[in-house]
Amino acid sequence: MKLSVKSDYAMRAVLELARAHPSGAVQRVEDIAGRHGIPPNYLVQILLELKARGLVQSVRGKEGGYRLAKPPAEISFGDVLRGIHGSVFDTPALANGKCPPELHRAWNRLKCAAESAADAVNFQQLVEEGAEKERMFYI
């Protein structure tokens, strides 16, 4: 299974927004893009897709930008992957009536495992993990 650069960029952006969530601060596209080496125009497209899925909100105006639409604990890796790709895992074999039943079952088990693993990781966990890492660095 190979995920796209787009999914990596989306995860980085959501993590940035999750870090800013407690303060309610809005994050500018240019700032997120600059910190992560993401082309700003591409990041806007990604954020618009995530907005359409209800994961982020946009704020208009001079001080505008983006923020999470819900708490980081309520947004999983799976949510972001579905927001970007429509699914966590997909294979044409699952829709192919000629796929042998034993392969179909194996593909389905793999799909369920990937979805379960992606849904088990939320952005609050990642924020806390990053904060713990920073505290350990300064000890």
Legacy VTK file of the C-alpha trace (Angstrom):
# vtk DataFile Version 3.0
C-alpha trace
ASCII
DATASET POLYDATA
POINTS 139 float
0.000 0.000 0.000
1.457 3.338 -1.040
-0.063 6.605 0.110
0.293 9.858 -1.776
2.281 12.950 -0.891
-1.096 14.645 -0.672
-2.036 12.473 2.304
1.271 13.328 4.019
0.694 17.044 3.476
-2.858 16.732 4.792
-1.629 14.992 7.946
1.008 17.678 8.523
-1.562 20.444 8.121
-4.075 18.795 10.454
-1.343 18.232 13.050
-0.441 21.943 12.879
-4.095 22.866 13.345
-4.397 20.371 16.202
-1.441 21.969 17.993
-3.115 25.377 17.723
-6.571 24.103 18.693
-6.381 24.751 22.471
-5.725 28.457 21.918
-8.337 28.765 19.175
-5.720 30.434 16.992
-6.311 30.487 13.267
-3.395 29.272 11.145
-2.507 30.936 7.867
-1.937 28.718 4.845
1.354 30.448 4.101
2.652 29.747 7.607
1.743 26.047 7.548
3.101 25.668 4.033
6.362 27.403 4.920
6.983 25.300 8.028
6.466 22.053 6.120
7.711 22.834 2.626
4.261 22.420 1.083
3.354 24.472 -1.998
0.762 26.976 -0.660
-1.616 26.582 -3.618
-1.594 22.810 -3.181
-2.208 23.161 0.562
-5.249 25.358 -0.124
-6.720 22.587 -2.300
-6.089 20.026 0.440
-7.640 22.224 3.118
-10.698 22.823 0.941
-11.181 19.055 0.633
-10.853 18.658 4.396
-13.285 21.539 4.891
-15.837 19.815 2.648
-15.556 16.741 4.904
-16.146 18.830 8.037
-12.643 18.423 9.452
-11.453 22.022 9.194
-13.062 25.460 9.083
-11.956 28.517 7.221
-11.987 31.994 8.701
-12.221 34.906 6.302
-10.587 38.266 6.543
-7.224 39.845 7.131
-6.571 37.633 10.159
-8.155 34.631 8.480
-6.920 31.144 7.917
-7.901 27.665 9.045
-8.642 25.822 12.278
-10.031 22.435 13.186
-13.790 22.045 12.992
-13.783 19.729 16.021
-11.402 18.729 18.814
-8.236 16.856 17.801
-9.359 13.812 19.812
-12.307 13.493 17.423
-10.207 13.493 14.240
-8.401 10.300 13.300
-5.831 9.426 10.675
-8.648 7.537 8.975
-10.827 10.652 8.854
-8.085 12.608 7.089
-7.331 9.793 4.628
-11.044 9.507 3.803
-11.172 13.288 3.401
-8.344 13.207 0.882
-8.786 9.870 -0.892
-12.396 8.893 -0.145
-11.260 5.746 1.654
-8.429 4.470 3.796
-7.814 1.421 1.633
-9.304 0.421 -1.674
-8.621 -2.201 -4.265
-10.480 -2.965 -7.494
-10.616 -6.609 -6.404
-13.326 -5.829 -3.832
-15.674 -4.635 -6.578
-14.685 -7.323 -9.069
-17.233 -10.135 -9.224
-14.626 -12.406 -10.789
-12.225 -12.135 -7.852
-11.937 -15.574 -6.217
-13.860 -15.618 -2.905
-10.779 -16.490 -0.831
-8.903 -13.495 -2.306
-11.926 -11.276 -1.807
-12.033 -12.251 1.878
-8.278 -11.645 2.223
-8.565 -8.211 0.598
-11.494 -7.391 2.861
-9.511 -8.422 5.976
-6.653 -6.185 4.850
-9.060 -3.297 4.266
-10.617 -3.749 7.721
-7.190 -3.920 9.377
-6.001 -0.755 7.612
-9.181 1.133 8.532
-9.025 -0.024 12.127
-5.378 0.992 12.467
-5.992 4.396 10.854
-9.026 5.058 13.056
-7.084 4.116 16.211
-4.746 7.114 15.863
-6.219 10.519 16.639
-4.582 13.919 16.489
-4.848 14.574 20.219
-2.602 11.560 20.770
-0.110 12.960 18.269
-0.127 16.414 19.864
0.513 14.871 23.278
3.234 12.622 21.890
4.973 15.632 20.340
4.677 17.640 23.565
6.141 14.747 25.570
9.024 14.483 23.118
9.747 18.210 23.535
9.691 17.924 27.346
12.097 14.976 27.224
14.426 16.918 24.909
14.865 19.697 27.478
15.541 17.444 30.483
LINES 1 140
139 0 1 2 3 4 5 6 7 8 9 10 11 12 13 14 15 16 17 18 19 20 21 22 23 24 25 26 27 28 29 30 31 32 33 34 35 36 37 38 39 40 41 42 43 44 45 46 47 48 49 50 51 52 53 54 55 56 57 58 59 60 61 62 63 64 65 66 67 68 69 70 71 72 73 74 75 76 77 78 79 80 81 82 83 84 85 86 87 88 89 90 91 92 93 94 95 96 97 98 99 100 101 102 103 104 105 106 107 108 109 110 111 112 113 114 115 116 117 118 119 120 121 122 123 124 125 126 127 128 129 130 131 132 133 134 135 136 137 138
